[in-house]
Amino acid sequence: MDKSPSNLIWRKSSLSGTNNDDCVEVANLPGGGRAVRDSKNPNGPMLNCTFNEWRAFIGGVKNGEFDQR
């Protein structure tokens, strides 16, 4: 499967509403990884991560590890 942005199925949070200015999008990669991109720049760079990296990041978000203090 081609990993170019146009061949991936991108999703964004339902919390982003109709305004794309402050949103990221996520797509599944072949092999279980994830790609992340800025919704304002769909042809720009993507951050690719493995499934385990993605799972660790999501776990940190859920645990509040990235909240500003």
Predicted model as a PDB file, atoms N, CA, C, CB and O in Angstrom, pLDDT in the B-factor column:
MODEL        1                                                                  
ATOM      1  N   MET A   1       0.844  -1.193   0.000  1.00 43.00           N  
ATOM      2  CA  MET A   1       0.000   0.000   0.000  1.00 43.00           C  
ATOM      3  C   MET A   1       0.882   1.247   0.000  1.00 43.00           C  
ATOM      4  CB  MET A   1      -0.956   0.003   1.226  1.00 43.00           C  
ATOM      5  O   MET A   1       1.863   1.334   0.738  1.00 43.00           O  
ATOM      6  N   ASP A   2       0.517   2.187  -0.827  1.00 49.00           N  
ATOM      7  CA  ASP A   2       1.218   3.455  -0.900  1.00 49.00           C  
ATOM      8  C   ASP A   2       0.921   4.279   0.345  1.00 49.00           C  
ATOM      9  CB  ASP A   2       0.821   4.226  -2.173  1.00 49.00           C  
ATOM     10  O   ASP A   2      -0.239   4.424   0.730  1.00 49.00           O  
ATOM     11  N   LYS A   3       1.966   4.825   0.984  1.00 53.00           N  
ATOM     12  CA  LYS A   3       1.774   5.620   2.200  1.00 53.00           C  
ATOM     13  C   LYS A   3       1.692   7.109   1.913  1.00 53.00           C  
ATOM     14  CB  LYS A   3       2.898   5.358   3.173  1.00 53.00           C  
ATOM     15  O   LYS A   3       1.846   7.913   2.832  1.00 53.00           O  
ATOM     16  N   SER A   4       1.453   7.501   0.668  1.00 58.00           N  
ATOM     17  CA  SER A   4       1.311   8.920   0.380  1.00 58.00           C  
ATOM     18  C   SER A   4       0.004   9.423   0.991  1.00 58.00           C  
ATOM     19  CB  SER A   4       1.348   9.183  -1.152  1.00 58.00           C  
ATOM     20  O   SER A   4      -0.939   8.646   1.139  1.00 58.00           O  
ATOM     21  N   PRO A   5      -0.070  10.706   1.348  1.00 57.00           N  
ATOM     22  CA  PRO A   5      -1.264  11.236   2.007  1.00 57.00           C  
ATOM     23  C   PRO A   5      -2.557  10.980   1.239  1.00 57.00           C  
ATOM     24  CB  PRO A   5      -1.104  12.705   2.219  1.00 57.00           C  
ATOM     25  O   PRO A   5      -3.607  10.793   1.854  1.00 57.00           O  
ATOM     26  N   SER A   6      -2.501  10.970  -0.086  1.00 66.00           N  
ATOM     27  CA  SER A   6      -3.737  10.811  -0.861  1.00 66.00           C  
ATOM     28  C   SER A   6      -4.269   9.382  -0.835  1.00 66.00           C  
ATOM     29  CB  SER A   6      -3.503  11.235  -2.295  1.00 66.00           C  
ATOM     30  O   SER A   6      -5.439   9.158  -1.148  1.00 66.00           O  
ATOM     31  N   ASN A   7      -3.429   8.406  -0.467  1.00 86.00           N  
ATOM     32  CA  ASN A   7      -3.867   7.017  -0.448  1.00 86.00           C  
ATOM     33  C   ASN A   7      -4.205   6.509   0.947  1.00 86.00           C  
ATOM     34  CB  ASN A   7      -2.811   6.151  -1.048  1.00 86.00           C  
ATOM     35  O   ASN A   7      -4.487   5.324   1.122  1.00 86.00           O  
ATOM     36  N   LEU A   8      -4.179   7.382   1.926  1.00 92.00           N  
ATOM     37  CA  LEU A   8      -4.540   7.006   3.283  1.00 92.00           C  
ATOM     38  C   LEU A   8      -5.934   7.537   3.612  1.00 92.00           C  
ATOM     39  CB  LEU A   8      -3.499   7.537   4.293  1.00 92.00           C  
ATOM     40  O   LEU A   8      -6.392   8.522   3.033  1.00 92.00           O  
ATOM     41  N   ILE A   9      -6.584   6.878   4.537  1.00 94.00           N  
ATOM     42  CA  ILE A   9      -7.900   7.338   5.000  1.00 94.00           C  
ATOM     43  C   ILE A   9      -7.669   8.117   6.295  1.00 94.00           C  
ATOM     44  CB  ILE A   9      -8.908   6.124   5.221  1.00 94.00           C  
ATOM     45  O   ILE A   9      -7.301   7.545   7.321  1.00 94.00           O  
ATOM     46  N   TRP A  10      -7.891   9.423   6.228  1.00 93.00           N  
ATOM     47  CA  TRP A  10      -7.605  10.327   7.344  1.00 93.00           C  
ATOM     48  C   TRP A  10      -8.855  10.566   8.175  1.00 93.00           C  
ATOM     49  CB  TRP A  10      -7.049  11.663   6.829  1.00 93.00           C  
ATOM     50  O   TRP A  10      -9.962  10.647   7.645  1.00 93.00           O  
ATOM     51  N   ARG A  11      -8.660  10.679   9.511  1.00 92.00           N  
ATOM     52  CA  ARG A  11      -9.755  10.975  10.442  1.00 92.00           C  
ATOM     53  C   ARG A  11      -9.319  12.114  11.360  1.00 92.00           C  
ATOM     54  CB  ARG A  11     -10.155   9.705  11.277  1.00 92.00           C  
ATOM     55  O   ARG A  11      -8.138  12.281  11.665  1.00 92.00           O  
ATOM     56  N   LYS A  12     -10.308  12.884  11.786  1.00 86.00           N  
ATOM     57  CA  LYS A  12     -10.011  13.910  12.784  1.00 86.00           C  
ATOM     58  C   LYS A  12     -11.036  13.803  13.896  1.00 86.00           C  
ATOM     59  CB  LYS A  12     -10.014  15.338  12.155  1.00 86.00           C  
ATOM     60  O   LYS A  12     -12.097  13.202  13.727  1.00 86.00           O  
ATOM     61  N   SER A  13     -10.714  14.377  15.002  1.00 76.00           N  
ATOM     62  CA  SER A  13     -11.563  14.304  16.176  1.00 76.00           C  
ATOM     63  C   SER A  13     -12.909  14.972  15.934  1.00 76.00           C  
ATOM     64  CB  SER A  13     -10.870  14.940  17.361  1.00 76.00           C  
ATOM     65  O   SER A  13     -12.992  16.011  15.278  1.00 76.00           O  
ATOM     66  N   SER A  14     -13.945  14.372  16.465  1.00 76.00           N  
ATOM     67  CA  SER A  14     -15.265  15.003  16.394  1.00 76.00           C  
ATOM     68  C   SER A  14     -15.295  16.286  17.221  1.00 76.00           C  
ATOM     69  CB  SER A  14     -16.356  14.031  16.882  1.00 76.00           C  
ATOM     70  O   SER A  14     -16.190  17.111  17.038  1.00 76.00           O  
ATOM     71  N   LEU A  15     -14.340  16.467  18.119  1.00 72.00           N  
ATOM     72  CA  LEU A  15     -14.269  17.684  18.930  1.00 72.00           C  
ATOM     73  C   LEU A  15     -13.763  18.874  18.133  1.00 72.00           C  
ATOM     74  CB  LEU A  15     -13.376  17.459  20.131  1.00 72.00           C  
ATOM     75  O   LEU A  15     -13.866  20.014  18.587  1.00 72.00           O  
ATOM     76  N   SER A  16     -13.217  18.621  16.946  1.00 71.00           N  
ATOM     77  CA  SER A  16     -12.688  19.727  16.152  1.00 71.00           C  
ATOM     78  C   SER A  16     -13.791  20.527  15.460  1.00 71.00           C  
ATOM     79  CB  SER A  16     -11.716  19.200  15.117  1.00 71.00           C  
ATOM     80  O   SER A  16     -13.544  21.649  15.017  1.00 71.00           O  
ATOM     81  N   GLY A  17     -14.976  19.985  15.362  1.00 64.00           N  
ATOM     82  CA  GLY A  17     -16.087  20.695  14.731  1.00 64.00           C  
ATOM     83  C   GLY A  17     -15.822  20.931  13.258  1.00 64.00           C  
ATOM     84  O   GLY A  17     -15.160  20.127  12.601  1.00 64.00           O  
ATOM     85  N   THR A  18     -16.340  22.031  12.740  1.00 66.00           N  
ATOM     86  CA  THR A  18     -16.166  22.331  11.314  1.00 66.00           C  
ATOM     87  C   THR A  18     -14.947  23.202  11.053  1.00 66.00           C  
ATOM     88  CB  THR A  18     -17.403  23.016  10.770  1.00 66.00           C  
ATOM     89  O   THR A  18     -14.599  23.435   9.896  1.00 66.00           O  
ATOM     90  N   ASN A  19     -14.297  23.684  12.093  1.00 63.00           N  
ATOM     91  CA  ASN A  19     -13.127  24.540  11.952  1.00 63.00           C  
ATOM     92  C   ASN A  19     -11.868  23.674  11.905  1.00 63.00           C  
ATOM     93  CB  ASN A  19     -13.048  25.564  13.116  1.00 63.00           C  
ATOM     94  O   ASN A  19     -11.579  22.960  12.865  1.00 63.00           O  
ATOM     95  N   ASN A  20     -11.120  23.728  10.808  1.00 57.00           N  
ATOM     96  CA  ASN A  20      -9.912  22.920  10.661  1.00 57.00           C  
ATOM     97  C   ASN A  20      -8.657  23.613  11.163  1.00 57.00           C  
ATOM     98  CB  ASN A  20      -9.727  22.546   9.229  1.00 57.00           C  
ATOM     99  O   ASN A  20      -7.571  23.048  11.039  1.00 57.00           O  
ATOM    100  N   ASP A  21      -8.758  24.807  11.720  1.00 68.00           N  
ATOM    101  CA  ASP A  21      -7.568  25.579  12.063  1.00 68.00           C  
ATOM    102  C   ASP A  21      -6.726  24.968  13.177  1.00 68.00           C  
ATOM    103  CB  ASP A  21      -7.970  26.953  12.457  1.00 68.00           C  
ATOM    104  O   ASP A  21      -5.510  25.156  13.190  1.00 68.00           O  
ATOM    105  N   ASP A  22      -7.318  24.263  14.084  1.00 73.00           N  
ATOM    106  CA  ASP A  22      -6.585  23.736  15.235  1.00 73.00           C  
ATOM    107  C   ASP A  22      -6.735  22.226  15.332  1.00 73.00           C  
ATOM    108  CB  ASP A  22      -7.071  24.395  16.528  1.00 73.00           C  
ATOM    109  O   ASP A  22      -7.026  21.702  16.407  1.00 73.00           O  
ATOM    110  N   CYS A  23      -6.544  21.532  14.243  1.00 84.00           N  
ATOM    111  CA  CYS A  23      -6.827  20.117  14.243  1.00 84.00           C  
ATOM    112  C   CYS A  23      -5.705  19.321  13.604  1.00 84.00           C  
ATOM    113  CB  CYS A  23      -8.121  19.849  13.531  1.00 84.00           C  
ATOM    114  O   CYS A  23      -5.036  19.791  12.684  1.00 84.00           O  
ATOM    115  N   VAL A  24      -5.511  18.130  14.095  1.00 87.00           N  
ATOM    116  CA  VAL A  24      -4.634  17.162  13.448  1.00 87.00           C  
ATOM    117  C   VAL A  24      -5.500  16.022  12.946  1.00 87.00           C  
ATOM    118  CB  VAL A  24      -3.520  16.644  14.425  1.00 87.00           C  
ATOM    119  O   VAL A  24      -6.608  15.801  13.436  1.00 87.00           O  
ATOM    120  N   GLU A  25      -4.982  15.305  11.964  1.00 91.00           N  
ATOM    121  CA  GLU A  25      -5.674  14.144  11.422  1.00 91.00           C  
ATOM    122  C   GLU A  25      -4.775  12.923  11.581  1.00 91.00           C  
ATOM    123  CB  GLU A  25      -6.060  14.366   9.928  1.00 91.00           C  
ATOM    124  O   GLU A  25      -3.549  13.038  11.582  1.00 91.00           O  
ATOM    125  N   VAL A  26      -5.392  11.761  11.713  1.00 94.00           N  
ATOM    126  CA  VAL A  26      -4.676  10.511  11.921  1.00 94.00           C  
ATOM    127  C   VAL A  26      -5.129   9.507  10.872  1.00 94.00           C  
ATOM    128  CB  VAL A  26      -4.910   9.962  13.356  1.00 94.00           C  
ATOM    129  O   VAL A  26      -6.309   9.451  10.524  1.00 94.00           O  
ATOM    130  N   ALA A  27      -4.186   8.716  10.368  1.00 96.00           N  
ATOM    131  CA  ALA A  27      -4.503   7.647   9.418  1.00 96.00           C  
ATOM    132  C   ALA A  27      -3.773   6.380   9.837  1.00 96.00           C  
ATOM    133  CB  ALA A  27      -4.115   8.052   7.963  1.00 96.00           C  
ATOM    134  O   ALA A  27      -2.667   6.438  10.375  1.00 96.00           O  
ATOM    135  N   ASN A  28      -4.396   5.241   9.588  1.00 95.00           N  
ATOM    136  CA  ASN A  28      -3.745   3.953   9.818  1.00 95.00           C  
ATOM    137  C   ASN A  28      -2.739   3.698   8.706  1.00 95.00           C  
ATOM    138  CB  ASN A  28      -4.788   2.803   9.891  1.00 95.00           C  
ATOM    139  O   ASN A  28      -3.010   3.973   7.537  1.00 95.00           O  
ATOM    140  N   LEU A  29      -1.577   3.170   9.076  1.00 94.00           N  
ATOM    141  CA  LEU A  29      -0.552   2.786   8.109  1.00 94.00           C  
ATOM    142  C   LEU A  29      -0.530   1.266   7.969  1.00 94.00           C  
ATOM    143  CB  LEU A  29       0.844   3.319   8.539  1.00 94.00           C  
ATOM    144  O   LEU A  29      -0.938   0.558   8.890  1.00 94.00           O  
ATOM    145  N   PRO A  30      -0.070   0.766   6.857  1.00 89.00           N  
ATOM    146  CA  PRO A  30       0.091  -0.680   6.720  1.00 89.00           C  
ATOM    147  C   PRO A  30       0.989  -1.203   7.846  1.00 89.00           C  
ATOM    148  CB  PRO A  30       0.687  -1.041   5.326  1.00 89.00           C  
ATOM    149  O   PRO A  30       1.993  -0.576   8.182  1.00 89.00           O  
ATOM    150  N   GLY A  31       0.640  -2.312   8.408  1.00 87.00           N  
ATOM    151  CA  GLY A  31       1.428  -2.882   9.491  1.00 87.00           C  
ATOM    152  C   GLY A  31       1.024  -2.386  10.865  1.00 87.00           C  
ATOM    153  O   GLY A  31       1.627  -2.787  11.860  1.00 87.00           O  
ATOM    154  N   GLY A  32       0.017  -1.523  10.949  1.00 91.00           N  
ATOM    155  CA  GLY A  32      -0.514  -1.101  12.236  1.00 91.00           C  
ATOM    156  C   GLY A  32      -0.018   0.223  12.764  1.00 91.00           C  
ATOM    157  O   GLY A  32      -0.482   0.666  13.814  1.00 91.00           O  
ATOM    158  N   GLY A  33       0.904   0.874  12.084  1.00 95.00           N  
ATOM    159  CA  GLY A  33       1.375   2.173  12.538  1.00 95.00           C  
ATOM    160  C   GLY A  33       0.343   3.257  12.279  1.00 95.00           C  
ATOM    161  O   GLY A  33      -0.745   2.986  11.770  1.00 95.00           O  
ATOM    162  N   ARG A  34       0.692   4.476  12.631  1.00 96.00           N  
ATOM    163  CA  ARG A  34      -0.190   5.618  12.425  1.00 96.00           C  
ATOM    164  C   ARG A  34       0.592   6.760  11.795  1.00 96.00           C  
ATOM    165  CB  ARG A  34      -0.830   6.066  13.756  1.00 96.00           C  
ATOM    166  O   ARG A  34       1.794   6.908  12.016  1.00 96.00           O  
ATOM    167  N   ALA A  35      -0.112   7.565  11.007  1.00 96.00           N  
ATOM    168  CA  ALA A  35       0.430   8.799  10.446  1.00 96.00           C  
ATOM    169  C   ALA A  35      -0.395   9.948  11.006  1.00 96.00           C  
ATOM    170  CB  ALA A  35       0.405   8.787   8.869  1.00 96.00           C  
ATOM    171  O   ALA A  35      -1.608   9.827  11.173  1.00 96.00           O  
ATOM    172  N   VAL A  36       0.269  11.061  11.294  1.00 94.00           N  
ATOM    173  CA  VAL A  36      -0.391  12.248  11.834  1.00 94.00           C  
ATOM    174  C   VAL A  36      -0.001  13.425  10.954  1.00 94.00           C  
ATOM    175  CB  VAL A  36       0.002  12.501  13.339  1.00 94.00           C  
ATOM    176  O   VAL A  36       1.157  13.547  10.554  1.00 94.00           O  
ATOM    177  N   ARG A  37      -0.967  14.297  10.649  1.00 91.00           N  
ATOM    178  CA  ARG A  37      -0.680  15.486   9.845  1.00 91.00           C  
ATOM    179  C   ARG A  37      -1.541  16.645  10.324  1.00 91.00           C  
ATOM    180  CB  ARG A  37      -0.928  15.210   8.338  1.00 91.00           C  
ATOM    181  O   ARG A  37      -2.537  16.455  11.022  1.00 91.00           O  
ATOM    182  N   ASP A  38      -1.141  17.834   9.940  1.00 87.00           N  
ATOM    183  CA  ASP A  38      -1.883  19.060  10.222  1.00 87.00           C  
ATOM    184  C   ASP A  38      -3.020  19.168   9.207  1.00 87.00           C  
ATOM    185  CB  ASP A  38      -0.946  20.324  10.166  1.00 87.00           C  
ATOM    186  O   ASP A  38      -2.775  19.115   8.002  1.00 87.00           O  
ATOM    187  N   SER A  39      -4.240  19.316   9.671  1.00 84.00           N  
ATOM    188  CA  SER A  39      -5.388  19.363   8.756  1.00 84.00           C  
ATOM    189  C   SER A  39      -5.360  20.592   7.848  1.00 84.00           C  
ATOM    190  CB  SER A  39      -6.684  19.347   9.551  1.00 84.00           C  
ATOM    191  O   SER A  39      -5.978  20.581   6.783  1.00 84.00           O  
ATOM    192  N   LYS A  40      -4.648  21.657   8.255  1.00 83.00           N  
ATOM    193  CA  LYS A  40      -4.547  22.854   7.410  1.00 83.00           C  
ATOM    194  C   LYS A  40      -3.624  22.626   6.218  1.00 83.00           C  
ATOM    195  CB  LYS A  40      -4.044  24.041   8.232  1.00 83.00           C  
ATOM    196  O   LYS A  40      -3.691  23.352   5.226  1.00 83.00           O  
ATOM    197  N   ASN A  41      -2.769  21.620   6.318  1.00 86.00           N  
ATOM    198  CA  ASN A  41      -1.754  21.392   5.296  1.00 86.00           C  
ATOM    199  C   ASN A  41      -1.743  19.903   4.907  1.00 86.00           C  
ATOM    200  CB  ASN A  41      -0.348  21.845   5.804  1.00 86.00           C  
ATOM    201  O   ASN A  41      -0.785  19.193   5.211  1.00 86.00           O  
ATOM    202  N   PRO A  42      -2.795  19.437   4.244  1.00 86.00           N  
ATOM    203  CA  PRO A  42      -2.897  18.009   3.959  1.00 86.00           C  
ATOM    204  C   PRO A  42      -1.812  17.461   3.043  1.00 86.00           C  
ATOM    205  CB  PRO A  42      -4.213  17.729   3.356  1.00 86.00           C  
ATOM    206  O   PRO A  42      -1.589  16.250   3.022  1.00 86.00           O  
ATOM    207  N   ASN A  43      -1.136  18.310   2.292  1.00 88.00           N  
ATOM    208  CA  ASN A  43      -0.044  17.849   1.436  1.00 88.00           C  
ATOM    209  C   ASN A  43       1.324  18.073   2.072  1.00 88.00           C  
ATOM    210  CB  ASN A  43      -0.104  18.552   0.094  1.00 88.00           C  
ATOM    211  O   ASN A  43       2.354  17.830   1.444  1.00 88.00           O  
ATOM    212  N   GLY A  44       1.330  18.534   3.309  1.00 89.00           N  
ATOM    213  CA  GLY A  44       2.575  18.788   4.020  1.00 89.00           C  
ATOM    214  C   GLY A  44       3.134  17.523   4.643  1.00 89.00           C  
ATOM    215  O   GLY A  44       2.698  16.419   4.316  1.00 89.00           O  
ATOM    216  N   PRO A  45       4.092  17.679   5.534  1.00 93.00           N  
ATOM    217  CA  PRO A  45       4.749  16.520   6.136  1.00 93.00           C  
ATOM    218  C   PRO A  45       3.811  15.734   7.040  1.00 93.00           C  
ATOM    219  CB  PRO A  45       5.964  16.962   6.923  1.00 93.00           C  
ATOM    220  O   PRO A  45       2.849  16.264   7.596  1.00 93.00           O  
ATOM    221  N   MET A  46       4.127  14.451   7.164  1.00 93.00           N  
ATOM    222  CA  MET A  46       3.398  13.554   8.057  1.00 93.00           C  
ATOM    223  C   MET A  46       4.377  13.029   9.100  1.00 93.00           C  
ATOM    224  CB  MET A  46       2.728  12.377   7.265  1.00 93.00           C  
ATOM    225  O   MET A  46       5.554  12.818   8.810  1.00 93.00           O  
ATOM    226  N   LEU A  47       3.887  12.825  10.296  1.00 95.00           N  
ATOM    227  CA  LEU A  47       4.651  12.150  11.332  1.00 95.00           C  
ATOM    228  C   LEU A  47       4.192  10.698  11.332  1.00 95.00           C  
ATOM    229  CB  LEU A  47       4.457  12.829  12.747  1.00 95.00           C  
ATOM    230  O   LEU A  47       3.017  10.424  11.571  1.00 95.00           O  
ATOM    231  N   ASN A  48       5.099   9.770  11.068  1.00 95.00           N  
ATOM    232  CA  ASN A  48       4.763   8.350  11.066  1.00 95.00           C  
ATOM    233  C   ASN A  48       5.287   7.709  12.331  1.00 95.00           C  
ATOM    234  CB  ASN A  48       5.336   7.642   9.821  1.00 95.00           C  
ATOM    235  O   ASN A  48       6.407   7.993  12.755  1.00 95.00           O  
ATOM    236  N   CYS A  49       4.491   6.850  12.937  1.00 96.00           N  
ATOM    237  CA  CYS A  49       4.937   6.153  14.138  1.00 96.00           C  
ATOM    238  C   CYS A  49       4.444   4.710  14.103  1.00 96.00           C  
ATOM    239  CB  CYS A  49       4.431   6.874  15.415  1.00 96.00           C  
ATOM    240  O   CYS A  49       3.467   4.380  13.430  1.00 96.00           O  
ATOM    241  N   THR A  50       5.144   3.868  14.842  1.00 96.00           N  
ATOM    242  CA  THR A  50       4.750   2.472  14.940  1.00 96.00           C  
ATOM    243  C   THR A  50       3.508   2.361  15.821  1.00 96.00           C  
ATOM    244  CB  THR A  50       5.909   1.608  15.504  1.00 96.00           C  
ATOM    245  O   THR A  50       3.121   3.320  16.488  1.00 96.00           O  
ATOM    246  N   PHE A  51       2.893   1.186  15.815  1.00 94.00           N  
ATOM    247  CA  PHE A  51       1.737   0.962  16.681  1.00 94.00           C  
ATOM    248  C   PHE A  51       2.115   1.169  18.147  1.00 94.00           C  
ATOM    249  CB  PHE A  51       1.172  -0.457  16.469  1.00 94.00           C  
ATOM    250  O   PHE A  51       1.369   1.804  18.893  1.00 94.00           O  
ATOM    251  N   ASN A  52       3.268   0.641  18.568  1.00 96.00           N  
ATOM    252  CA  ASN A  52       3.665   0.782  19.972  1.00 96.00           C  
ATOM    253  C   ASN A  52       3.949   2.229  20.357  1.00 96.00           C  
ATOM    254  CB  ASN A  52       4.888  -0.062  20.249  1.00 96.00           C  
ATOM    255  O   ASN A  52       3.624   2.651  21.467  1.00 96.00           O  
ATOM    256  N   GLU A  53       4.556   2.993  19.442  1.00 97.00           N  
ATOM    257  CA  GLU A  53       4.781   4.417  19.712  1.00 97.00           C  
ATOM    258  C   GLU A  53       3.450   5.154  19.844  1.00 97.00           C  
ATOM    259  CB  GLU A  53       5.635   5.054  18.593  1.00 97.00           C  
ATOM    260  O   GLU A  53       3.276   5.980  20.739  1.00 97.00           O  
ATOM    261  N   TRP A  54       2.520   4.852  18.954  1.00 95.00           N  
ATOM    262  CA  TRP A  54       1.200   5.475  18.996  1.00 95.00           C  
ATOM    263  C   TRP A  54       0.476   5.128  20.298  1.00 95.00           C  
ATOM    264  CB  TRP A  54       0.360   5.031  17.786  1.00 95.00           C  
ATOM    265  O   TRP A  54      -0.115   5.996  20.941  1.00 95.00           O  
ATOM    266  N   ARG A  55       0.530   3.861  20.674  1.00 95.00           N  
ATOM    267  CA  ARG A  55      -0.133   3.422  21.900  1.00 95.00           C  
ATOM    268  C   ARG A  55       0.470   4.115  23.124  1.00 95.00           C  
ATOM    269  CB  ARG A  55      -0.027   1.894  22.048  1.00 95.00           C  
ATOM    270  O   ARG A  55      -0.262   4.504  24.034  1.00 95.00           O  
ATOM    271  N   ALA A  56       1.791   4.274  23.155  1.00 97.00           N  
ATOM    272  CA  ALA A  56       2.435   4.973  24.268  1.00 97.00           C  
ATOM    273  C   ALA A  56       2.015   6.437  24.309  1.00 97.00           C  
ATOM    274  CB  ALA A  56       3.960   4.867  24.158  1.00 97.00           C  
ATOM    275  O   ALA A  56       1.763   6.977  25.386  1.00 97.00           O  
ATOM    276  N   PHE A  57       1.937   7.084  23.147  1.00 95.00           N  
ATOM    277  CA  PHE A  57       1.515   8.484  23.092  1.00 95.00           C  
ATOM    278  C   PHE A  57       0.080   8.637  23.588  1.00 95.00           C  
ATOM    279  CB  PHE A  57       1.642   9.028  21.659  1.00 95.00           C  
ATOM    280  O   PHE A  57      -0.197   9.494  24.427  1.00 95.00           O  
ATOM    281  N   ILE A  58      -0.823   7.823  23.080  1.00 94.00           N  
ATOM    282  CA  ILE A  58      -2.233   7.905  23.496  1.00 94.00           C  
ATOM    283  C   ILE A  58      -2.361   7.627  24.995  1.00 94.00           C  
ATOM    284  CB  ILE A  58      -3.105   6.900  22.688  1.00 94.00           C  
ATOM    285  O   ILE A  58      -3.140   8.286  25.683  1.00 94.00           O  
ATOM    286  N   GLY A  59      -1.604   6.661  25.502  1.00 97.00           N  
ATOM    287  CA  GLY A  59      -1.623   6.395  26.940  1.00 97.00           C  
ATOM    288  C   GLY A  59      -1.182   7.612  27.739  1.00 97.00           C  
ATOM    289  O   GLY A  59      -1.779   7.927  28.769  1.00 97.00           O  
ATOM    290  N   GLY A  60      -0.137   8.304  27.271  1.00 96.00           N  
ATOM    291  CA  GLY A  60       0.327   9.513  27.944  1.00 96.00           C  
ATOM    292  C   GLY A  60      -0.707  10.614  27.916  1.00 96.00           C  
ATOM    293  O   GLY A  60      -0.879  11.330  28.903  1.00 96.00           O  
ATOM    294  N   VAL A  61      -1.406  10.762  26.788  1.00 93.00           N  
ATOM    295  CA  VAL A  61      -2.475  11.764  26.690  1.00 93.00           C  
ATOM    296  C   VAL A  61      -3.577  11.447  27.697  1.00 93.00           C  
ATOM    297  CB  VAL A  61      -3.057  11.813  25.249  1.00 93.00           C  
ATOM    298  O   VAL A  61      -4.025  12.327  28.432  1.00 93.00           O  
ATOM    299  N   LYS A  62      -4.007  10.197  27.727  1.00 95.00           N  
ATOM    300  CA  LYS A  62      -5.083   9.802  28.647  1.00 95.00           C  
ATOM    301  C   LYS A  62      -4.692   9.985  30.104  1.00 95.00           C  
ATOM    302  CB  LYS A  62      -5.473   8.355  28.406  1.00 95.00           C  
ATOM    303  O   LYS A  62      -5.543  10.269  30.947  1.00 95.00           O  
ATOM    304  N   ASN A  63      -3.392   9.823  30.408  1.00 95.00           N  
ATOM    305  CA  ASN A  63      -2.919   9.975  31.787  1.00 95.00           C  
ATOM    306  C   ASN A  63      -2.568  11.412  32.147  1.00 95.00           C  
ATOM    307  CB  ASN A  63      -1.718   9.102  32.010  1.00 95.00           C  
ATOM    308  O   ASN A  63      -2.144  11.681  33.271  1.00 95.00           O  
ATOM    309  N   GLY A  64      -2.740  12.345  31.199  1.00 94.00           N  
ATOM    310  CA  GLY A  64      -2.466  13.748  31.478  1.00 94.00           C  
ATOM    311  C   GLY A  64      -0.996  14.109  31.494  1.00 94.00           C  
ATOM    312  O   GLY A  64      -0.628  15.166  32.006  1.00 94.00           O  
ATOM    313  N   GLU A  65      -0.140  13.248  30.941  1.00 94.00           N  
ATOM    314  CA  GLU A  65       1.291  13.490  30.987  1.00 94.00           C  
ATOM    315  C   GLU A  65       1.739  14.691  30.155  1.00 94.00           C  
ATOM    316  CB  GLU A  65       2.011  12.272  30.524  1.00 94.00           C  
ATOM    317  O   GLU A  65       2.842  15.198  30.361  1.00 94.00           O  
ATOM    318  N   PHE A  66       0.918  15.151  29.230  1.00 91.00           N  
ATOM    319  CA  PHE A  66       1.291  16.276  28.371  1.00 91.00           C  
ATOM    320  C   PHE A  66       0.519  17.549  28.717  1.00 91.00           C  
ATOM    321  CB  PHE A  66       1.056  15.917  26.912  1.00 91.00           C  
ATOM    322  O   PHE A  66       0.644  18.560  28.027  1.00 91.00           O  
ATOM    323  N   ASP A  67      -0.267  17.497  29.772  1.00 91.00           N  
ATOM    324  CA  ASP A  67      -1.011  18.685  30.181  1.00 91.00           C  
ATOM    325  C   ASP A  67      -0.027  19.749  30.686  1.00 91.00           C  
ATOM    326  CB  ASP A  67      -2.061  18.331  31.282  1.00 91.00           C  
ATOM    327  O   ASP A  67       0.962  19.436  31.350  1.00 91.00           O  
ATOM    328  N   GLN A  68      -0.318  20.988  30.362  1.00 84.00           N  
ATOM    329  CA  GLN A  68       0.521  22.073  30.875  1.00 84.00           C  
ATOM    330  C   GLN A  68       0.248  22.248  32.351  1.00 84.00           C  
ATOM    331  CB  GLN A  68       0.264  23.398  30.111  1.00 84.00           C  
ATOM    332  O   GLN A  68      -0.888  22.113  32.805  1.00 84.00           O  
ATOM    333  N   ARG A  69       1.266  22.539  33.075  1.00 68.00           N  
ATOM    334  CA  ARG A  69       1.118  22.706  34.542  1.00 68.00           C  
ATOM    335  C   ARG A  69       1.435  24.133  34.904  1.00 68.00           C  
ATOM    336  CB  ARG A  69       2.046  21.727  35.334  1.00 68.00           C  
ATOM    337  O   ARG A  69       1.376  24.500  36.077  1.00 68.00           O  
TER     338      ARG A  69                                                      
ENDMDL                                                                          
END                                                                             
